[in-house]
Amino acid sequence: MLEIEITGVVLAGGRSSRMGENKALLAIGREKVLETVISAMSAAVQNVLIAANDRDAYLEFGCEIVPDRYVGMGPLSGIHAALHAADTPWIIVAACDMPFVTPELFRLLQTKVLEDAVTLPAGQGKWQAVIPMEKGRVQPLLAAYHISSLPALEESLNTGRLRMTDWLERLQVRYIAEEEVAQATGMDAGQAFFNMNSPEDYTQAIRKQMEEEEGR
């Protein structure tokens, strides 16, 4: 298997408007959510960047902080900034509000990136993205992207087409089936990709964490 270095990127540039406070810094159990994401991601990458515009909020984590070049344009702008900043051909990204991600989930993405040099059948080029599925939906905020996806991303940003799906339609994407995610992680995909957008989501995450700890 070809060895390819990968940079990890935590997307933390959102305003957390529905949560009412910075959701990346909320605690689930003994760790802040951002700590959990960085720790799990570190099992599969060479280094971790934080894509964020509030530099002071994240200095404690000891990671390079990368601001948006296209400010206020959503997660696409965070991925764009990270692709520019990374010194590796691939990045693995994760949203900052996913408290149940595990090393196994990131290793699955790493494996798919590394498999058979990530090459499509002869003459069709290479994969530009590796994205898991959950209940028929793509999960582009916990996925891997190749530097070759950058031109299409810049065009999307320059034309104001900010939906992730519009960008992905222009890429060679390798999708990971939900069943494969469950087999690799031992988790229900719904929990693996659970994200917190509201206080109700945060309460649910705390409850899930407590139930897990009681079941051990």
Secondary structure by P-SEA (a helix, b strand, c coil): cbbbbbbbbbbcccccccccccccccccccccaaaaaaaaaaccccbbbbbccccccccccccbbbbbccccccaaaaaaaaaaaccccbbbbbccccccccaaaaaaaaaaaaccccccccccccccbbbbbcccccccccccccccaaaaaaaaaaaccccaaaaaaacbbbbbcaaaaaaaccccccccccccccaaaaaaaaaaaaaaaaac
